Amino acid sequence: MKKYYLLTILSLFIVLPVLAQTSDSVSLISVVSRALDYYPKLKEQKTQLEVADYKTDIIKSKFRPTVEADAVYRHIYPTSYAQLGGGERLAFFPLDQWDMGLKVSQTIYDFGKTNAEFEKTKSEKKLSEDQFMNTSFNFAYQVANVYNNIIFLNKSIDAIDAQINVLTTTLKVIDSRIRNGVGIEFDLVSTQVKLNDAINRKTELLNNLKKQSILLNALSGSNLEPTVQKLKTFEYSMKTFNADSVFAVAQHGNTELLAAKSKQAVAANEVKVNSKNWAPSLVFNGGVGYKNGYFPGNIYNLEFNYVVGAGLSIPIYTGGRNDNQHKISKVNLQASQYYLDEVSINLKKDIEQNIADVNTFQQKVVFSATQMEQARRALDLANSRFKNGVITNIELLDAQSNVLKSSVDKIFYEYQVATTQLELKRLMGVRFWAQN
C-alpha cells in the first residue's frame, strides 16, 4: 500500500509539470510570441533593417579620409628631345614612364552637408524600424484574433452539443410515448428535424474550426489541435474606458502613428539636405610615391615625391536641379504632415468607436447572462409540463431553441467584448505578449 502511495505521488510530480507546459504552450501570449519568432515575412523585413545600418556607415565614411594606391605605366613614342653638340640628345621625358604611390583625400569642411545627410540617414533607419514594428504589431494582433475565433467556435460547438444532447433525450422520450400509445408521429418528426439541423450546424462549425486551426498553425509554426487543447476562455475584463486617456496613451504607443511621425522626420531632414546643395566643399589632397622623369639626373630613375594641397568646390549653376530638388522635398514635407494629421484623426475616431462598441457589448454580456438563466428556467418548466402532457412538443422545442439562442448570444457578445478590447489595445500600442 505504501509502495502504491509513493508511486502515485511521484507520478503527480512527473505529470503536473507536463500539464503546465501544455497549458503554457497554447496560451495567447505563448502562441503570439512563437508566431513573431517564426513567421518568415517578419524575418525578411527584420533582415532588411540591416540595410539602414549600412547606409549610416556609408555616410559616416564621408568623415574619414579616402586612401588610394595608384601604379601607372605609360610608353610614349616619339619622344621630345634637344640635339646637343657631339651628337648627343637631351630627352625631355622618358619613353617608359612610371608613377606609383598613395593618394589621400579628406573633406575638411562642407558647411554641414554631410551632417545633414547623416541625420537624414538616421531618421530613415528610425522609419524602417517603426514600419517593421507596425507590421509585426499588426501581425501579432492578427494571430490573437484567429486565437479568439477558435475560442468562439469551440464555445459555440459546446452550445450546439448541449442542444443535441437535449434533443436526443427528447427524441427518446417521444419515441417511448409513441410506443406506449400516448405520443404522435408529428412530434417525433419535428424533433428529428431540429436534431438534424443542430448536427448540420455543428458540422459547419467544426469545418470553420479546422480552417482557423490551420491558419493559426501556419502563422505560428505550431501544430496545435484546438479541440484537444481546450481553447475555450476569452481574455477580457468588464471595465469602462475614457477616450481622452486612451488617446493620450496611443500618442506614444500606436505603431502607425509613430511610423507617420518618423516619415515626417525623414521629409524634414530631406529638406535640410537639399538646402545644402549650394554649399561649397573644402577638400584636402595629398600623396606620396615614386615617379621617373625628373631633372637633373637620369630621367629613367624613380624618385621619391609627394604632393600636398587643398581644393574648394563651389556650385554655381546646375540647370535648376538643386532648386527643384529643394522644392520637391518641401512638398513631400507638407504631404507627410497631412498624412500624420490623417493618421491622428483616424486613430481618435477608431478609439472612440471601439470604446462605444466595448461599452455596448459589455452591457449585452450582462443582459444575455440573465436571459440565459431565464431561458434555462423556462426549459426546466417546459420539460416538466411536457412529461405531464400539459404542453405540446412544439412548445418544448421552442423552449429548447430559446436556451440555445441565449447561449449563442452570450458567447457572441463575449467574443465581441474580447475582440473590441483587443483592438483597443492595438490602437493604444500595448505589447501584451511582452508582459509578464
Secondary structure, 3 states (H helix, E strand, C coil): CHHHHHHHHHHHHHHHHHHHHHHHHCCHHHHHHHHHHHCHHHHHHHHHHHHHHHHHHHHHHHHCCEEEEEEEEEECCCCCEEECHHHCEEECCCCEEEEEEEEEEEEEECCCHHHHHHHHHHHHHHHHHHHHHHHHHHHHHHHHHHHHHHHHHHHHHHHHHHHHHHHHHHHHHHHHHHHCCCCCHHHHHHHHHHHHHHHHHHHHHHHHHHHHHHHHHHHHCCCCCHHHHCCCCCCCCCCCCCHHHHHHHHHHHCHHHHHHHHHHHHHHHHHHHHHCCCCCEEEEEEEEEEECCCCCCCCCCCEEEEEEEEEEECCCCCCCHHHHHHHHHHHHHHHHHHHHHHHHHHHHHHHHHHHHHHHHHHHHHHHHHHHHHHHHHHHHHHHHHHHCCCCCHHHHHHHHHHHHHHHHHHHHHHHHHHHHHHHHHHHHCCCHHHCC
